[in-house]
Amino acid sequence: MLNTIISHIFQYIRFIRLTDIVDIAIVAFVIYKGVSLIRETRAEQLIKGIVILLVVTQLSEWLQLNAINFILRNTMQVGVTALLVVFQPELRRALEHMGRSKFGNLFSFDENIESDITSVIEEIAKAVQILSQNRIGALIVIERDTKIGDIIRTGIILDSAITAELLVNIFVPNTPLHDGAVIIRENKIMAAACFLPLTQNQDLSKELGTRHRAALGISENSDAVTIVVSEETGKISVALAGDLTRNLTIETLKKALTKTLQLNRHKKNKNKLMLWKGKIGERNTKKR
């Protein structure tokens, strides 16, 4: 009996092609990534609800509950469109994640001069220290790979060099630009008084104000790093990838920014170098 089973297995294996293995591996990878993206989000609960509906639909067919089966099947047909609306944040996050991948970076042709990250971090940290000591509320968003031009357009365009003095002056109370967020792109303050999307997370502490919720909101919709200075306490927080790290000192803020921004720059340079090497190799091949 065992020999018969083994012989059947080997018989099937002989008909498996390399493309079949690659096909299965790609599907498994996509499913794994999909599960990773929806884990610990509202979509996880929605998926469970959909699975329950599918099981109930199949059971109603087996038990010949025709009325229930008819209603559920027609609901499922309309549900495909509803899923696109319900899962819009997750789908957007997945597509942005793909765009930030190594493959997506091959299509990036940004030729801007590399900014001096160290000096930028120093200026931001100096401004944050002054704002924190004087308990002046602030919201500073540092753009990374995901472009947030739609957010920039909600504010006042500045396109100016990053200086601690300018950042502090922007957030001084009762001035035209103090209400809203400052957006930093590369080595420029692109805009001030920008409106950010608020997080929809219902589990946040009630002591977190609008600034912290806005910081989490932009971090959920992009890979930007957002610095928050509390107006009530002067405490410094950083939002990244939907997580909020609170009660930072100036030194820990510098370390966090250096680690995040320099790692991001290193990855971009590495991908551009790979693309450049590919172009050089192609040119050499053509010459030969």
C-alpha positions, -999 to 999 in steps of 0.1 A, spaced: 0 0 0 28 24 10 47 16 -21 17 23 -43 12 57 -27 49 66 -31 48 55 -68 18 77 -74 35 107 -58 66 103 -79 44 99 -110 28 132 -103 61 149 -95 74 140 -130 47 162 -145 55 192 -124 73 219 -144 97 245 -131 72 272 -141 46 255 -118 70 258 -89 77 294 -96 39 301 -100 31 285 -66 60 303 -50 48 337 -63 12 330 -51 25 320 -17 46 351 -14 17 374 -24 -6 357 1 21 361 28 26 398 20 -12 403 20 -16 387 54 13 409 67 -3 441 55 -37 434 71 -24 419 103 -36 439 134 -57 463 113 -95 467 108 -92 447 76 -83 416 96 -117 416 113 -134 423 80 -117 393 64 -130 371 92 -165 384 86 -162 376 49 -150 341 56 -180 335 79 -203 348 52 -188 324 26 -191 294 50 -227 303 58 -235 306 21 -220 272 14 -239 256 43 -272 272 32 -267 255 -2 -259 221 14 -289 223 37 -311 236 8 -321 268 26 -329 284 -7 -341 318 5 -310 324 26 -288 311 -1 -304 334 -27 -300 365 -5 -263 357 4 -253 349 -32 -268 382 -46 -252 401 -17 -218 385 -26 -221 398 -62 -226 433 -51 -200 428 -24 -170 429 -48 -176 466 -54 -182 472 -17 -148 455 -9 -129 480 -30 -145 508 -10 -141 491 24 -105 481 18 -94 513 2 -69 523 29 -53 488 29 -52 487 -9 -36 521 -10 -10 511 16 -2 479 -4 3 498 -36 25 524 -19 45 495 -3 51 481 -38 61 516 -51 87 519 -22 102 485 -30 135 480 -48 116 472 -80 96 504 -77 127 525 -71 140 514 -105 114 538 -120 126 567 -99 147 593 -119 150 620 -93 183 637 -100 182 662 -71 215 669 -53 218 648 -21 210 669 9 233 671 39 212 651 63 233 657 93 229 695 91 192 692 84 188 670 115 208 695 136 186 724 125 154 705 132 166 693 166 177 729 175 142 742 166 124 714 184 145 720 216 134 757 216 98 748 209 98 722 236 113 745 262 88 772 255 59 748 252 50 759 217 30 733 198 46 721 165 40 695 138 69 688 114 66 662 86 97 649 69 88 633 35 107 601 25 99 578 -5 61 583 -6 54 617 -22 29 638 -3 23 666 -28 -14 665 -21 -7 674 15 18 702 5 -8 718 -17 -31 723 13 -7 748 29 13 778 20 43 771 -3 76 784 11 104 764 -7 130 777 17 162 765 33 158 747 67 169 768 96 160 765 133 150 802 134 125 799 106 109 767 120 105 784 154 90 815 139 65 795 119 50 779 150 49 810 172 13 813 184 -11 838 167 10 841 136 -5 833 101 14 799 96 14 785 132 -17 764 128 -10 732 108 20 712 98 54 720 82 64 697 53 101 691 47 112 676 14 149 669 9 167 700 22 138 724 19 109 736 39 83 731 12 52 744 29 36 754 62 1 755 76 -7 721 59 -37 700 68 -30 663 77 -54 634 77 -64 623 113 -59 587 123 -90 565 125 -76 544 153 -101 543 182 -78 527 207 -56 558 212 -52 574 246 -77 602 253 -48 625 264 -35 626 228 -46 658 210 -52 667 174 -15 671 166 -7 636 177 -37 622 158 -27 641 127 9 628 130 -4 592 132 -27 598 103 0 609 79 23 581 91 -5 556 83 -9 570 48 28 574 39 63 565 51 69 601 63 85 608 97 65 632 118 78 652 149 52 665 174 58 690 202 30 691 227 17 726 235 5 715 269 36 696 282 64 704 257 70 667 253 85 655 220 70 626 201 78 609 167 52 591 145 64 565 119 45 537 102 14 541 123 34 540 156 39 569 181 71 571 202 66 596 230 87 615 256 119 617 235 149 638 245 167 659 219 195 633 218 171 604 213 153 625 186 186 630 168 194 593 169 160 583 157 161 608 128 196 599 119 189 562 118 157 565 98 167 592 73 203 580 67 190 544 62 164 557 38 191 576 19 214 546 18 187 524 3 179 550 -24 216 555 -33 221 517 -34 191 512 -58 203 541 -80 238 527 -81 224 493 -92 204 510 -119 234 530 -130 256 500 -132 230 482 -153 230 512 -177 268 512 -179 268 474 -186 243 479 -213 263 506 -230 295 485 -229 277 456 -244 264 477 -272 299 491 -279 312 456 -283 
